[in-house]
Amino acid sequence: MSISIIAAGCTFPSGPTLALADIAIRTQLSLVRKHSHCVDRCGLPIKSSYFPQKELPFDVMRWQILAENALQDALQYCNVHMDLPSRLWLILPSADRPGVPSALEALLTASLSKQLANCLEITILRGGHAETGNALLLARQKQQHDKTLTLDIMVGVDSWLSPESLMWLEMQHLLHGSHTLYRGEARANPYGRIPGEGAAALILAPTNKLPAWGNLCGIATGLEAVLRNDDKPCIGLGLSQAVWQGVIQAGKPVISYIVSDMNGEPYRSDEYGFTVSRLHSIFCEDLKRITPVLASGDIGCASLLTHIAHIAWRLKNSAEFTAETSVLILSSSDDSQRSAIVMSHANQGRNVS
């Protein structure tokens, strides 16, 4: 069973709405600036991607504003359907990750549920970049058993910009451009991620029940046994497993676009390279690659939801994305979770004049 996206929204610094995010991703427009009060081990400012409001500290209120903006961006496209019963799904980073506010769940639950007139239940999932895959599997399962038409509203939000989070990344040498003293000179790390902040929202319904932007026709997850700090390369077995499951669910389409969350880490590049090398049989000759992180920076557990929202927008609005277009979205993570999503045009499989 596939499920449909009837609306979506997102927000990150170079793409404060989904329409602007599409432009930023296509042009690789990035807003990277020096962090206002956080430095690396050599005393040099850390590069990061964030909204520049000076009066807004890097605390829990920032997370609330990001999540509310993403949800409002999505709701504007389907207000006519918002009297339907709905379920709210919140995707948040792990509670034990340094810098994640302790009051986050309670604040967002209260704030976002107020914007939904007929919210039946709220589910909170916590994890890394690929956690959205688990949320989508659960939402699909719920829809299979629904006796009445119910919307699933999914919101993910993340920010790496608190000093605690940035220092956690710094100690693991995960910050791109962060400096280390070598023979008396400050040397910049050529690898690693640009930490960012962002949020995204999807509004989901059973396929063919409401006008849709695009379909989620393959949703699969896997577990990777080789993690970043292990002493051997990651050859992407967990990600490859997820891809094949998702592709089979989708009916083995020819993939026209592949979206990844590669972010400058050699570990993730190895994983991506080995995975893609196994997939040549499902790619079209003119395969196109999309790397949203070049515009958004790394936005943690909000990244996969953001990539799905962006592709839904392209399926709805871009003439390049025809009824025959299929898109594969890959999601790796700092933990063992891996997800693969296959998306198709809302008119795929229909006779389109």
N, C-alpha and C positions, 0 to 999 in steps of 0.2 A: 504494500500500500504506500503510495506517495502522499505527501502533504503539500499544500500550496502556500506561498507567501502572498498575502493580499495587500500588505503594506510593510514598509521598513523605514528606519531612520538611523542616523548615527551622528556623532560629533567627535572631532579631534582637531588640534590647532589649525592645520591648513585646510581642514574640511569641516567647518562648524555645522553644516547640514549635509544630508546625503547628496543633494544636487551638487553642492560645492566639493564634497569629498570625491565624487566621480571625476570632476575636473582635476583635482589635486593628484589623484592616483594616475590618471591618464597622462598628465604632464610631469609627474614625479616632483610636484611642488612640495617642499618640506620646509617647515618653520623650526629650525634648530637654533637655539640660543644658549648662552652661558647661564647655568643655574644661578639664581639670585643670591644664594647664601650657602652653597655646598661645594666643597673643593675635593680634589683627589688627594692621594698620599703625598704628592709633591707640592700641594698648596695651590694648584691651578684649578680654575672653575671647571665643573663637569658640564659637558655638552648634553642638552636634553631638549625635548620638544614639549612645550606647554603653553597654555593660554597666558598672556602677559599681564593679567589684572594684578596690580601691585597690592590692592587692598584685600585680596583673597588669599589667605594662608593655605599651605598644603596640608589641610586637615580634613575631617569628615564632611564638612559642608561642601568642599570642592567635589567630592564624590557624588553628593546628592544633586548638585547642579548639573554635573555631566549626565547622570542617569535621567533626570527630569527632562533635559533638553533632547536627549535621544528619543525618549518615549513620545514627547510632544511632536517631534519631527515625524514620527511614524503615524501618530493618531490623526494628523491633519489630512492624511490620504484616505482614511476610511471611517470618518466620523459617522457616516450613515449606518454603519454596522455595529456601532459601539453599544447599542442597547442589547446585544446578544450576550448570553452568559459567557464568562471568560475565566481562564486560569492564568495566574501570573507566575512566571518562572524567573527567578533572580540568579544570575551566574556571577559569582564573586570569587576573588582569590582566596587561597587557603588562609584560615584564621591565624595560623602560626607563622605566616610570612612576616618578617620584620616590616614595620611601617603600615600595616593594614589596620585601620581604626577598629577598636573593639566594639563601638556602638553602631557599626555599619549596617548590620542586618536589621536591627530595630528601626533605625532611621529610614532606610529605604523601603522597608515593608510599609511603614505608615505613610510615607510620602507618595509612593507610586500607586498604592491601592486607592488613594483618594481620587486619582485621575480616572479610575475605572468604575463605571456606574454599577456593574453587575458582576463583580469578581467573586467567584465561588470558593477559590482556594489559592494558596500561595505556597510555592515550593522553592527552596533555596538549595542550590548546588554550589560547592566550593571546590576549586581546583585551579589548574593552570590553563595554558593556551588552548588545549584541546577539549576542555570540559563541556563546551557547547554540544559536542557530539553526543555525550550522555544525555543531556537535556532534550535533544531532538528525538532520541530513541524513546525516552519516556513519554514525551508529548505524542509521538506517533502511536504508541501503545494505548494511551488514554483515548485518542480519537477513534481507534478501532472499536472501542467498547462504548462510545457515546451513543445514547439514544436520541439526544437532541443536539442540534448544531451548536457547538461551543468553540470559541476562539481560544487559541493558546498564544499568550503574549509573553515574549521572551526578552529580557533586558540584561545586558552584561555591562559591567563597568570596572575599570581598573586604572590605577595610577602608580607609577614608580617614583613619584617626585618628592616624597617625604625624605628627610635626611636618613632615616633608618633604612628605608628601602635602597636608597642609592649607596649607602655604605655596605649593605649586604651584597649588592652587585659588584662593588669595587673590590671587596675582599676576595671575590671569586674571579677577578680579572675579566668580568663580563661587560665592562663599559668601553664602548668604542671611543678612542681618543684619550682615554685616561692615561696619565703619565706614571711611569715607574723610574726610579733612579737607577741608572746603569753606567758604571765607570764615571760617576760624578756628573752625568748629564741626564736630564729628564727626557725619557723616550716615550712617545705616544703609542698606545696599543692600536695596531692596525685592524684588529678584529673586534668582535663584540657588538653589542646592541646600542642603539640610541634610545634611552628610556623616554617613554611618553605617557600620555594620559588620554583616555577616550572612553566612549560608551556607544552602544548600539542597541537597536530594538527591532524585533521581527513580530509581525502579527500573522498567525498561521491559522489555516482552516482546512477541512478535508477537501481533497481535490474535486473540482467540478461543482462545488457547492456555492462558491462566490467568485466574482471576477478576480483574476489572479495576475500577479506580475510574473511569476515563474513557479516551477515545481521542484521540490526536493524529492527526487526519484530514487536516490541511493543514499543511505545514512549508515555508516559503519564505524566501529571503533576497534582498536587493537592495543596491545601492551608491548612496549619495547623493553627487552631484557638488558641491553647495553645502554647505560646512561652516561651523561657528559663527563663525569669524573672517573669513569672506568678506564682501565689501561689498554683498551683495544678499540678500534674504530667502530662506529655505529654503521651497520650496513642496511639499516632500514627494514628489518624483518617485520617489526610490529606495524609500521606504516604501510608496508606492502600488503600485509594481511588485510588491513582495513580497506585499502584501495580495491583489492579484488572482490571483497564482499560487497562493497558499495556498487561497483561496476556490474556485478552479476544481478544485484537487486534492480538496477536500472535497465536491465535487458541488454547489457553489453553494447552500449552505444559507441560510436566513434567520437573521441574527445577532441573538441576544437580549441579549447582554452584550458590551461592549467594554472591555478592560483596557488601560491605557496606563501608561507610565513618565514622564509629564510631571512635572517637578520644579521648576517656578518659573522656568525660563529662557525668555526671550522667543523664542529660536531654536527651542526644542523646541515651544513653544506654536504658533508659526507652522506648523511642520512638521505637527503634529497637526491643526490646524484645516484646512489645505489638503487633507490626506489624507482626513479624515472627510467633508469637503464633496463628495468624489468618490464616496463609498460609500453614499449615501442609498438606492440601489436594493436593497441587500442587508440593510438594517436593518429590524427589526420596528417597529411603531408605538410600542411601549412599551419602546424600547431603554433599557437601564440601563448606567451608566458606573461603572467601578471604578478607583480610583487608589491602589494600595497604598503608594506613596511617602509619602502623608500619615501613614502609621503607621510605616513602617520607616526613613524617611530614604532618601537615595540610597545604594544598596549595590552600585554598579558592576556588575561582570561577574556577580555573584550575583543581580541583580535579575530577569532574565527567568526563570531557573530557579525563583526564589521565587514569581513570579506564576503559573507553570504549576503548581507544587505546591499553591498555594492554591486554584486553580480545580479541580484534581483532587479536593481535599478537599471542596469545595462540591458537585461533581458526585456524589460518593459519599454525602454526609451531609445535604444541604439539600433539603427538599421543594420549594423554589422551582425547583431545577434538575431539570426533568423529562426524560423520554426524548427530547423534541423540542428541548431546549435546545442551542444552538450558541454558542460563545464565541470572540471574536476577540481575540487578545493582540498588541499593537503594541509593538515595541522599537526605540528610537532609540539613539544612541551618541555619544560624543565623537569617534569616528573615523567613517569613511564607511559602516560596516556597518549594515544594517537587517534586521530579522527580523519575520515575521508568522506566528503560530501559530493554527490553527483547532482548537478542542477540542469534543468532543461527549460525550454521556452514553454509558456503556458499553453501554446497552441501545438506543441509537439504531438504528433500522432493524429492530429485532426486534419481535415481537408481545409486548407487555407487558400482563399482566392487571392 
